[in-house]
Amino acid sequence: MSYEPKTDEELAKEGLLADGTYDGQIIEAADTFDSKGRDMISLKIKVWDNSGREKDVFDYISPQWFHFKFKHAFESAGKLDRYNTGEGCAEDLSGEMVRVEILTEEQDKFPPRNVVKDYDRSGAAEKSVSQKVKEEDDELPF
C-alpha cells in the first residue's frame, strides 16, 4: 500500500473551508432551546467553496444572544420583513440561500472546525434556491 504520510495537524484540517465568505443554502432549520431554555434556531447550512466543493456547517442563532447575527441571517436570506415582525422562526429560513462568513475555530480537545462568524448582508447568494434545484435536476441522467 502506498500513501502520503501526514501530520496530525494536516489530518485535522482536511476538509475544512478556508476562512472567507461563501454562498450557502440552509438545508435544515429548527426552532429549539439553548441549555438555559432560551429560544434559538438550529441551522444546517450547505456551503460551497469557489471550486464547488460542498461542506455542511452548523450554526445556532438567537435574538437572546448575538442578536446582530440573528438579524443578519434573516437579512442574508432575504427575510428582513419577517424578522421585522418580531416573530421570525426556523420555517422562514429553511431552504433559503445565504452568504456566510466562515472562520476556522481551534478547539482544545477536538479537531478544528468551521463556524459561521456572521451572515453577509451585502446581497443575496448568487443563485436562488429554484436556480440551484434546476441545475441539479439538469444533471440527472434520465
Protein Blocks (a to p, Z undefined) as FASTA:
>chain_A
ZZddddfklmmmgoiacedddddddfbdcddddfkopacdddddddddfkopacdddddd
dfkgokllmmmmmmmnopmmmmmnopacfklmgopacdddddddddfkbccddddfbdcf
kbccfbdfklmmmmmmmmpcZZ
